[in-house]
Amino acid sequence: MINIDELAIMANRKEEENLRFRTYLKGHADDKELDKQFRELHEKYFKIYNCKDCRNCCKKLNTSMAEEELDIICNKLNLDKEELISKELDINTSGKYSFKCNRCKFLDDDNNCLAENCLPESCRDYPYTNKSERLFSLYGIISNASICPVVYEILEELKKIYNFKR
């Protein structure tokens, strides 16, 4: 398992290689087969890694919530929606709410997600490695390798599957 404190350094060292691998995949991978491989590796590594032990995405990425999701969260957590919006949230370019700072305000000091039972879609789906059309979102996947150890592991295993020469 990857030490989360070393992940960003490891991923930065691999960034150029990962960009070359992206180019390689664009010319050599079948998109449907690649999606299948991503899903299988997603399942494999999420059996190994526990998100609660990491929560790096909650600390480094900006949570995005649709109005309906924000309503549900505020109701579940007994929060004043207007106060939360005025103090903590902005509306982003896609019309969704996001925190003014990257660290999610629903993450407590013990790494617990207070909104775990009503997560917004952006949180539920992250890191998107079990979604379709991964061949067309490889830049995002590469950037997520510095945040999510599962993404890092998936990329490294895919390089082996494709016999990618570093």
C-alpha positions in Angstrom: 0.0 0.0 0.0 1.1 3.5 -0.8 1.8 5.9 2.0 -0.5 8.9 1.5 2.2 11.3 2.7 4.4 10.2 -0.2 1.8 9.9 -2.9 2.1 13.4 -4.4 5.9 13.1 -4.7 5.6 9.6 -6.3 2.9 10.8 -8.7 4.9 13.9 -9.7 7.9 11.7 -10.5 5.7 9.7 -12.8 3.8 12.6 -14.4 5.9 12.6 -17.7 5.8 8.9 -17.9 2.0 8.9 -17.3 1.6 11.5 -20.1 3.5 9.2 -22.4 1.4 6.3 -21.3 -1.7 8.4 -22.1 -0.5 8.9 -25.6 0.3 5.2 -25.9 -3.1 4.2 -24.8 -4.8 6.6 -27.2 -3.0 4.7 -30.0 -3.2 1.1 -28.6 -6.1 0.6 -26.3 -9.7 -0.4 -27.2 -11.9 2.0 -25.3 -14.4 -0.7 -24.2 -11.6 -3.1 -23.1 -9.9 -0.2 -21.2 -13.1 0.6 -19.4 -13.4 -3.0 -18.4 -9.8 -3.0 -17.1 -10.4 0.2 -15.2 -13.5 -1.2 -13.6 -11.8 -4.5 -12.6 -8.8 -2.6 -11.1 -11.1 -0.1 -9.4 -12.8 -3.1 -7.6 -9.5 -4.7 -6.8 -7.9 -1.7 -5.2 -11.0 -0.4 -3.4 -11.0 -3.8 -1.6 -7.4 -2.9 -0.4 -7.7 0.8 0.3 -10.2 2.2 2.8 -11.2 5.8 1.9 -11.5 6.7 5.6 -7.8 6.1 6.1 -7.0 8.6 3.4 -9.7 11.2 2.5 -7.1 13.0 0.5 -9.8 13.9 -2.1 -11.8 15.6 0.7 -8.7 17.6 1.7 -7.4 18.6 -1.7 -10.3 18.7 -4.2 -13.2 21.0 -4.1 -16.5 19.3 -3.4 -19.3 20.2 -5.9 -23.0 20.0 -5.0 -26.1 20.6 -6.9 -28.8 22.6 -5.2 -30.9 19.4 -4.5 -27.8 17.7 -3.0 -27.1 20.7 -0.8 -30.7 20.6 0.4 -30.5 17.0 1.4 -27.1 17.5 3.2 -28.4 20.5 5.1 -31.5 18.6 6.2 -29.6 15.5 7.2 -27.0 17.5 9.1 -29.4 20.1 10.5 -27.6 23.0 8.9 -28.9 26.4 7.9 -28.6 26.3 4.1 -28.4 30.1 3.7 -25.8 30.5 6.4 -23.7 27.7 4.9 -23.9 29.3 1.5 -23.0 32.8 2.7 -20.1 31.6 4.9 -18.6 28.6 3.1 -19.9 28.2 -0.5 -19.6 29.8 -3.9 -21.5 28.9 -7.1 -19.1 27.5 -9.7 -19.3 27.8 -13.5 -21.6 24.8 -13.8 -24.1 26.3 -11.4 -23.2 24.0 -8.6 -22.1 25.0 -5.1 -18.5 24.4 -4.1 -16.6 25.3 -0.9 -14.5 28.5 -1.0 -11.5 26.4 0.1 -10.6 23.0 -1.1 -10.9 21.1 2.2 -14.5 19.8 2.5 -16.2 21.3 5.5 -18.1 18.0 6.1 -14.8 16.3 7.0 -14.2 16.3 10.7 -10.9 16.2 12.6 -11.0 12.4 12.9 -11.3 12.0 9.1 -15.0 11.2 9.3 -17.3 12.4 6.6 -20.3 14.0 8.2 -22.3 13.8 5.0 -21.4 10.1 4.3 -25.0 9.0 4.2 -26.0 11.8 1.7 -22.9 12.3 -0.4 -23.1 14.5 -3.4 -22.5 12.8 -6.8 -19.1 14.3 -7.2 -18.0 12.5 -3.9 -19.8 9.2 -4.6 -18.3 8.9 -8.0 -14.7 10.0 -7.3 -12.2 8.9 -8.6 -14.4 7.9 -11.6 -12.2 4.9 -12.4 -15.3 2.7 -12.7 -17.0 4.9 -15.2 -17.2 4.6 -19.0 -15.1 6.4 -21.5 -11.9 6.4 -19.5 -9.8 6.6 -22.7 -11.3 10.1 -23.2 -10.6 11.3 -19.6 -7.0 10.2 -19.2 -5.7 13.7 -18.3 -8.1 13.9 -15.3 -7.1 10.4 -14.3 -3.4 11.3 -14.4 -4.0 14.4 -12.3 -5.9 12.3 -9.8 -2.9 10.0 -9.4 -1.4 12.5 -7.1 -4.5 12.6 -4.9 -5.9 9.1 -4.8 -3.6 6.1 -4.2 -6.1 3.8 -6.0 -5.7 5.9 -9.2 -1.9 5.7 -8.8 -2.1 1.9 -8.4 -4.4 1.5 -11.4 -2.2 3.4 -13.7 0.9 1.4 -12.6 -0.9 -1.9 -13.1 -2.3 -0.8 -16.5 1.3 0.0 -17.6 2.1 -3.7 -16.8 -0.9 -5.0 -18.6 0.0 -3.0 -21.8 3.7 -3.8 -21.5 4.4 -0.1 -21.5 8.1 0.6 -21.8 8.9 3.4 -19.4 
